[in-house]
Amino acid sequence: MTTEEKRQGEETIANAIALDILNSKFEIPPMPANGPKLMSLTKKPIHEIKVDDFVNIINSDPGLLSMILQLANSVYFKGVSEVYSLRSAIARIGLEETINAANLYFFRRMFPKIPDIKGFQAQEYWAFSWACANAARRLGHPNLGMNANSGELYISGLLHGIGKLILAIQYPYEFSKCIQTADRLKLPIHNVALDEFGTSDTHIASTLLGIWHIPSRVCTGVEFCQNPDQAPEEDRNLAALTQFAYAIASMSGIGTGGDGCITPLESTWIARQSGLPFSKKEIQDAVVKEIQASLVEKSESITGVAPKKQETVSESAKLKPNEAKPSKTGFFAWIRSLFR
């Protein structure tokens, strides 16, 4: 089987899983009306964003407004006195940081509660995604010469892992086994999920993002973020920078993406290239150090999760019968059999 045939098979299985989800009791969260407006702002250079446009979006959403005010009055951002207005909060936090936080809060609340799966908790997952998103945005800065939109990179970094949420919610038993196996064998979760489900979580994520009408470049970047060499050339940098940001997040000790190991920078596509503007190791080291310092400084106030000394998923990841029940549908056995 060629690489292209294998990729098409994984994509077909991802689409079948998406269809299975659509036909099940689980409802894919609809994209709220203010979602496209918020993402449209995220994609713009910060100097082109009008504060009034952002204020109008947030003022129409009391939940987001409350979360932003809480952030402005958190330990990291808190000043001499509390702030009570959105404009005051933006002035204290900064426009770009406020928009980034709004995206995190916006997507985090869209998903239903994740089942009790040891080694994969919602708060830890979203903290990791926040770290990945912020690292990705920084990697898209024009001074690195990678010709990528920093806003698209932020969205790609934030939403790259939502396929894991889908699997955890819809197939908790199978996904719990993946977490346990990744821990035991010290493997990335996407490798284990591919063996278990016949497709990757990033394929599933890309399918869902397409349903949400997320820009196609972001969908492609997410789909190929674990194997950028297979991405279409025009979208390869976005996929590769998302992968590099994932490795930075993995090293940060902020939250967890479900892996049983730390993703080394040396394993990324970018680290293996020699002709890119970002290829020089001294530049990479300086940027990574800068990003890590920023993530560690802000993480607890924004995500509620403090950085920790990095370690693999603990023994608590072992599956317990009362926490996840096996699927009775035989869906994966059937769908995988189509590609053997």
Summary of the structure (lengths in Angstrom):
residues: 340
radius of gyration: 19.6
end to end distance: 10.1
largest distance: 64.5
contacts: 1140
relative contact order: 0.14
helix: 64%
strand: 1%
